[in-house]
């Protein structure tokens, strides 16, 4: 079965794996790295499965890299204020988080294949449903504002992959990028405030 996978299927698997790492990892640096790669892979998936111009796919990847850089600078600042409080322990064990990510992927695959939408390919629907589910789980299980913000942005990434596959105008790109930046700045502010209180 795996031998018959196309490049789109492998990209979907890569995105889901990276989202699962964002959910499972506790180290904020590796978590940001996995999240940035996940966003870039979403742009690659758009380029592979739709008629989205390559330039817009590059914008998706650049946007993820820019947000990851903002979070990294926020984390470095927070680490100087209170170095031991940036990596708040998760509520549940990492094994449960990995199993939850696999469950969301399986559920998303079943829904996308049994109830397809004519305006989007099954690969895009699988990624959309999975990222929304995993992002929701990241947000609810996180004690750190930084990771909770990444959970919200993961949900946005899932919706963005679907939305840009049917609406690839510059206005849509700008709107989604603006929403991501707003969430990122709010997350950065909450992270720094939380660290100053913890210090």
NORFEN-V336433 format. One record per residue. N is the residue number from 1. NEAR is the number of other C-alpha atoms within 10 Angstrom. Layout:
n | near
N | NEAR
N | NEAR
//
This chain:
n | near
1 | 4
2 | 7
3 | 5
4 | 7
5 | 9
6 | 9
7 | 12
8 | 17
9 | 18
10 | 14
11 | 19
12 | 22
13 | 16
14 | 16
15 | 24
16 | 23
17 | 18
18 | 21
19 | 27
20 | 28
21 | 22
22 | 29
23 | 28
24 | 22
25 | 18
26 | 19
27 | 13
28 | 19
29 | 16
30 | 13
31 | 21
32 | 25
33 | 17
34 | 22
35 | 27
36 | 23
37 | 19
38 | 28
39 | 27
40 | 21
41 | 22
42 | 29
43 | 26
44 | 20
45 | 25
46 | 24
47 | 19
48 | 15
49 | 17
50 | 14
51 | 11
52 | 19
53 | 11
54 | 14
55 | 11
56 | 19
57 | 23
58 | 17
59 | 15
60 | 25
61 | 20
62 | 16
63 | 20
64 | 26
65 | 19
66 | 13
67 | 23
68 | 23
69 | 15
70 | 15
71 | 24
72 | 18
73 | 13
74 | 18
75 | 23
76 | 13
77 | 16
78 | 22
79 | 16
80 | 12
81 | 17
82 | 16
83 | 14
84 | 13
85 | 15
86 | 26
87 | 17
88 | 16
89 | 13
90 | 17
91 | 10
92 | 11
93 | 10
94 | 15
95 | 10
96 | 11
97 | 22
98 | 18
99 | 13
100 | 18
101 | 26
102 | 17
103 | 15
104 | 21
105 | 24
106 | 14
107 | 15
108 | 23
109 | 19
110 | 14
111 | 15
112 | 21
113 | 14
114 | 10
115 | 11
116 | 13
117 | 11
118 | 7
119 | 10
120 | 16
121 | 16
122 | 22
123 | 21
124 | 25
125 | 24
126 | 26
127 | 28
128 | 24
129 | 22
130 | 29
131 | 31
132 | 22
133 | 22
134 | 28
135 | 28
136 | 18
137 | 20
138 | 27
139 | 22
140 | 14
141 | 16
142 | 21
143 | 16
144 | 22
145 | 22
146 | 28
147 | 29
148 | 21
149 | 24
150 | 27
151 | 28
152 | 23
153 | 28
154 | 28
155 | 23
156 | 19
157 | 24
158 | 24
159 | 19
160 | 22
161 | 22
162 | 21
163 | 17
164 | 21
165 | 19
166 | 13
167 | 13
168 | 15
169 | 11
170 | 11
171 | 10
172 | 14
173 | 17
174 | 11
175 | 11
176 | 20
177 | 17
178 | 12
179 | 12
180 | 21
181 | 17
182 | 12
183 | 17
184 | 21
185 | 16
186 | 14
187 | 23
188 | 23
189 | 15
190 | 16
191 | 24
192 | 21
193 | 14
194 | 18
195 | 23
196 | 12
197 | 10
198 | 12
199 | 13
//
